[in-house]
Structures are given as C-alpha cells and as structure tokens.
Amino acid sequence: MWVHPLKNHTLIKNKLLESISKVPKFSLTEHENNKISHTDFYLSASVKREYLDIFYDNIKQHMLMLCENFHSKNWRIHSSWFQQYHQGDAHGWHNHGESQFAGVYYLEMPSKSMVTEFLDGSKIKAKEGDILIFPSYKYHRSKKNDSKKRKTVIAFNCSFDVWNGNKG
C-alpha cells in the first residue's frame, strides 16, 4: 500500500469541493453500514463532473511516480467517483475486483481516525490531502463517521501496464 501527499492539495481543495457541490444530489442508504450522504457513483455517465478534470490534472505526477515504482510505461483510471460522509454515514466492507488497484484521495478528513480500514488488519497512516493506493482485492471500509464534520473522498480504480523494460 502506498500513501503520498497530493502536491497541490491546499490549492485545489476548495475548487474540488465547489465543483462537487454542483453535482446532482444522490444519497445511498442500503442499511446502517452503507449510508453515504452524497455520491456520484450511481449517476449517469452523462452527468457533468468538472471535479474530475481538476483531480486528473493534479494526480498525473503522482501516477507517473507509481509507474516508475511498478516498472510500467502506462497507467489508466478505469472509474472515479466521490463520496461525502456526514455524521452517521459509513461504507461497509467491500473490494474493487475489476482493476489492479484502488485509490482514495482524502479531500476532507477532519480526523485521522476516519482513514480507510482494512479487513486484514493492515494499518495505514494518512491525513487530509493524501492519496492511498492499494491492491483492489483488499476488503476495506469507511467506518461510521462519528464526527459532526464531513469526510469527502475521491475514489478511483486504476491499473498499471506495459513493462518499461527496466529490471529495477
């Protein structure tokens, strides 16, 4: 698992949040372990998502660095979405089996206790502004938000391919 700070977090945070606020309101409530106040995960692909343009522009360097670490020439993001967790919200255990890696950008994380938890007990240290990349098969969750402050993440599925020919 890799955790790295997004270089321009303080410069783009408010732009991203403003853009996310323009996305049509969609909440998910399946049961108490799956309650998300605002997400675009289930919205049509035709819905305008300006926040993704900002996000993609700002993670290019991060993804290129990971390409070097993985001895890969190419990276691609298969899907991306945001989730906002208000007090009482949570996202139960799940994985992202359709890609090599899953990513979480902690756009708003008022407390380090709100970091992603892993079923296998893996511990990570992340803070607001960090990007977490982990194998997509790992079961993880966003535990219940007990804070009065909102948590916002941009999540994505990605893969790295085409070996760059270097042995490392």
JOVENFEN-V741287 format. One record per helix or strand. SS is the DSSP state (h for helix, s for strand). FROM is the first residue (numbers start at 1). TO is the last residue. If there is no record, write none. Layout:
SS	FROM	TO
SS	FROM	TO
This chain:
s	2	5
h	9	21
s	28	31
s	34	36
s	38	39
h	50	69
s	72	85
s	90	94
s	101	108
h	112	114
s	117	118
s	130	135
s	140	142
s	151	163
